[in-house]
Amino acid sequence: MLFILTIIATIFIANNAVNSAECRTVKQGAHYTSLIPFHGFKSAETISSRVQFTNSSATYLFPSTDPKGHLCTSSWNKLWGACRCGYLTSNHKDSDRFVFRRVGSCLRYEAGHVVGENDNCADANLIEIAAYAYDNSLKPFENQGTLLKEFSTRLLVDSWYKVTLIFQATKTIYQLFDANEQLLETQEIAHRQ
């Protein structure tokens, strides 16, 4: 009986985490907002979440001696999404998610490493997002243009947006809405082609 209650509670918590508009923060060094290991249940054919970025979102400044400093020019941060094929399927096998990073035009580089930010940059308050899918273990960052598709719309920090995933038999539709629920842009990723 306790086992069944645990499963029901886990499903309830996970479903609410996907559909919640509450503010959640990933702490430095962590990968998730909580210690509960079930994240991103696909609870419906269409799922949505409201998001807002702060001015400190995804700000990475590495010294030029840091061997991984060059990665911040191309790395994406996972924002929100779900597994397509059940909660026991690895996120790295079949999943859809939105990812984000700071606009790179405001960063200063030395030898491929980010070493600072440009003063008075017009794009300083902008965030880039992309549609990002693992498909039958194919990696999105190795399949740009098919499993990783950038949105042309840039998001303003301190503004609310809604992100939506629509799961269909052969593709997932990624939608970006403004705070007034006006559709700003759509991306589609076809699966198992």
N, C-alpha and C positions, 0 to 999 in steps of 0.2 A: 504494500500500500504506500509506504514511504517513497519507494522508487517511482511509482506512478505520479505522486504529488510533486516529486522533484522534476520529472519530465514536464508536467503541466506548467509548473512555475518557470522553468527554463524557457519553454516556448512562449509564455506570456511576456517574460522580460525581453526576450529577443525580438518578438514581434513589435513590442512597444519601442524598443531601441531603434528599429528601422523606420517606424512611422512617427517618431517623436520630433517635436520642434524645440525641445529643450536644448539649452546650451550645453555642449559637451566639449571638454578639452582633453587633448592627449598630452600627458605630462612628458617632460623632457626625458628621453631615454626609453619611453614606452612605445608600444605599437597600437594600443587600443585605449579607449576611454575608461574601461573598467577591467576587472580581473575575470569577469565571466567569459569563458572561452567561446561562446557562441555569438558570432557577430554576423549581421547581414543575412538573416533568413529571408528567402524570397516568399513573402507572406501573401502575395497576390500577383496577378499578371501585370499590374501597374503599381509601382511604389514610388513615393516621393518623400523629400525631406527639405526643410528650409535651412539655408546656410548663410552665414555672415562671416567675413574675414576681418580680423583686426589689423592694425598697422604693423604689428610684429609678426604676422603670418609669414612663414617660410622665408625668413631673413637669415641667410647663411653667409658669413664672412670668414674665410679661411686664410691663414698665413700662407704665403707662397711656398713655404717648406712642407705644408701638409700634403701627403701623397694622395689624398682623396679630394683635395680642393677643387680639382677640375670637374668633378662629378656634378657640382651644383649648377653648372651651366646647362645641364641636360636632364637632371633628375626630376621626377614627378613625385609628389606626395599624395598618398591615397586619401581621398576625401570621404567617399560614401559609396556603397553599392551592395551587391548580394551575389551569392552563388546561384548559378542557374539550375544545377542538377541535384539539389538536396543538401541538407546541412552537414552530411557526412563527407561531401565532396570537398576536396581542398580548394581554397581560393586560387591556388596556382594551377589548377586544372581547368575549371570552367566557371568563370565569374565575370561580372560586369560591374564597373565602378567609374565614378568620376575621380579625376586626379587634378592637382593644381600645383602651380609654382609662381614665384614672383616674375614679373616681366623683366627680361634680361637687359633691356636697353638702359637701365639706370645703374648697372653694375660696372665697376672698373676691374679690368683683368691685367694680370702680369703672368706671362708664360702659361696661359690657359687657366689660371687660378683666379677666383674672385678675391680681391683684396680690399674692396671698399665700394661705396656708393657715390654716384655723381651727385653733386649739390644741385638743387633746384631743377631736378629732372621732372619733365612734364608727366611722365608715366609712373612716378613714384608710388601712387596709390592704386595701382592696377595689379590684378591677378589674372594669370592665364589658366584656363581649364581645358581638359581633354576627356574624350571618351576612351576607356582603357579596358580591354577585355583579354582574359586568358581563354583560349579556345582549344580544347583537347590537348592541353599542356603547352601549346604554342605561346610564347611570351610576347606581350604587347610591345615592349621596348626593342624587340628584335624584328617586329613586323609593323613599323610605322607606316601609316597610310591605310592599313587594313585593320589591325587590331588596336592601333593607337591613332586617334583622329583629333587634332586640335580644333577647338572652337575659335572662330575669328572674334567673337565678342569677348571683350575684356571686362572683368568684374571690378567694381569700385570697392575699396575697403570701407567698412562701417555701413554697408548697404545690404539689405536682405535680398536673397534670391531663393527660388525654388528649383530643385533639380528632380527630374523624374526619369525613371527607367520603365520602359514598356517592353515586356518580354513576349516575343512571338516565336513561332516554331523554328524559323531559320535566321532570325536576326533579333537584335535588341535596338530599340530606339532610345536615344538619349535626348532629353529636352531640358532647356534652360529657360526659366521664366523670371521676370522681374517681380518686385514686391507686390505689384498689382495684378499678378497672374497673367501678364501679357507674355506670350511666347516670344523669346528673343532669338533662339536658334535651335536647330535640331541636327544631330549627327546619328548615323546608323552604322552598326557593325554587323556584318553577315557572319554566321557561324557555320563551321564545318563544310567549307566550300571545296 
